Amino acid sequence: MAASTSENHQLFSPTEMMAEAEKFALSKASKTSGMTISLAIMAGAFIGLAFLFYITVTTGSADAGWGLSRLAGGIAFSMGLILIVICGGELFTSSVLSSISWANKQITFGKMLSIWGKVYLGNFIGAMFLLALVAAAGLYQLDHGQWGLNALNIAQHKLHHSPVQAFALGVLCNLLVCLAIWLTFSSANAMTKAMMTVLPVAMFVSSGFEHCVANMFMVPLGITIQTFAPESFWVQIGASQASYADLNIVQFVTANLVPVTLGNIVGGAVLVGLANWSIYRRPQLKATQVATITQTTNITSVKENPMNTNTLVKEIMNTQPITLSVEMPTAVAIDTLLDANQVGAPVCDIEGRLVGFFSVHDVMVDLWCQDYLPVKGQKVVDLMSRDVIAISSTDKLVDVAEFLCIDKEQLYPTTSMGIATRLTSLSLEERAKAMKVSQPHMLPVLENGVMTGMLTRAEVMKSLRPVYGDRLNIVEPAQLETA
């Protein structure tokens, strides 16, 4: 229990916060569509509730001063993000941080857009559900209609920005929202996480920055009041329905929702997500020089085909080999190899391109260098070899067999001009049997730059076995005596 308490109060460094952000971003891709949409509906309702709190706090507070009134409203609005952080809702403006997983090549661009789309839809459904409850409850009548008048004025103000202003306000808003989320990565303590969100949210709300999910509730609330409020309401507030005629769906979508949403994406996905990724993660990936291997080793036989066969690599290779990912933790990669009784496996990116090879040899060398104390947070990318020999799926079996056992430079010691560099009286066969050749036991197979299989020496030998004829059934001496 004491250890748990100590861990909960631990504050993470910026680098550790980046690791937490990567887990946060990747977790969004691991949820089912139903779960994502359900959590998004919940988040949309939470943000709507926060706006109800904002309207209530700021209604009739003119005497308190413009700045203090908006500050109070902003602090009240922070309740929405606190509920989402603690309860685990999916909010569009924080879901755009999944751009980190895309940058890490853990998800595709299409998958990222799919996550955004499902969350956006769920947030809208949640906002509309809450709007129906609020309309049915007649909250706009509070304080003799002043609550509804405040809601109308807020909604109308949001539709009077130019497209550039709406976009810029959207950028500023989600810069602060995602920074608030980023601050929660500094601690595992729920109370700390909640408090971290208050000031950034209070600033964006009090400064009038634009949040697309909040607007999904706020502007339709104004439209609903303008459309369905009875005449008695307008008499109470001393205003006419016509003065709010610009509160309509078309104006809302074109003048506010679209540019604000685009601004929110830039502010969160780019200025927070990708900016921090560029600072903390990209230098590591760049330093490790993760490069795609797009060319295979050129294999051509130096002898005439003694088998008279055209068997190709793609006919005998393992088409479902075990592969590892760049971001996989070292411990997980080792477990994967041990479970499969293998000593190595190719490393591929999300598009199936070969980027390296990870082996238990690399692990043991690293452990020796580190006095058998593994580096914390180590990943496959930190240990994998980038000098990988790969072959083509259209290479011939006999050419591969020759490649594995014959070194042409040792067999024919000549210069590029054909001049012998070493004289020997040994025959060709004698030189071949005497040479020391070290070639990989596992060869990744590529087709158009994409890894399609794996070929091992065992599979090569299995394909060569027919040259010895049919399998012989060996009779043990004990069996002969019995007979």
PyMOL commands that set and color helices and strands:
alter all, ss='L'
color gray80, all
select helices_A, chain A and resi 2-8+14-30+33-58+62-64+66-87+92-103+109-137+139-141+146-158+163-184+190-206+212-228+231-237+241-244+249-280+282-287+313-316+330-339+360-369+380-383+397-405+408-411+428-434+457-468+477-482
alter helices_A, ss='H'
color red, helices_A
select strands_A, chain A and resi 324-325+344-348+354-359+391-392+442-447+450-456
alter strands_A, ss='S'
color yellow, strands_A
deselect
rebuild
show_as cartoon
